[in-house]
Amino acid sequence: MQLVLTMAPKSKAEKGQESSKNLRRDSDEYRLRRERNNMAVKKSREKSRNKVVETSVRVETLKKENDELEGKVSMLTKELSLLKELLLSSAAGKRKPSNDEHKVNPNGQSKASFSVQLLRQLVPDKAYNNTFLNNGH
C-alpha cells in the first residue's frame, strides 16, 4: 500500500505574498503589479472623495428643505391660531362680546378686523379668502 501526501493549495494571499517577495524591484512583473496597485488606490480615493462631496451636497439640500418646512410649520401654526381665534370670535357674536374683543390695536382696528386682515395675508389663495372671509366673517 502506498501513502500519498498532498498539501492543501495556497490561498491567493499566500501566493501573492510569496511571489511579491520573490520579485525584484527592477522586474517588469513588479512594475506591472505596482502600477495596477497604484491605479486601484487612485480609484478608491477618488470614489471616497466623490462620496464625501455627494454627502455634503445632500446635507445642504436637506438643511434647506428643513428650513422651508420649519417656515411652513410656523406659518401654519399662526394660521391655526388665527382660525381658532376667528372661530371663537364668530361664536362670541352669538353671545355678549367680551371687553377684550372690543380692544383696538395701534392701527385703530378692532381685534377681529385685524385678525381678518392678517388671515388674508397668511392665506394666499384668493378663492379660499373670498369664500371664507366674505361669508359673514
Residue pairs with C-beta under 8 A, 6 or more apart in sequence:
10 18
20 30
20 33
23 29
23 30
23 33
24 30
75 122
78 122
79 119
79 122
79 123
82 115
82 118
82 119
82 122
83 119
85 115
86 112
86 115
86 116
86 119
86 137
89 101
89 111
89 112
89 115
90 136
90 137
92 98
92 101
100 111
101 110
101 111
101 112
102 110
102 111
103 110
103 111
104 110
104 111
105 111
105 114
107 114
109 117
116 133
116 137
119 129
119 132
119 133
120 129
120 133
123 129
123 132
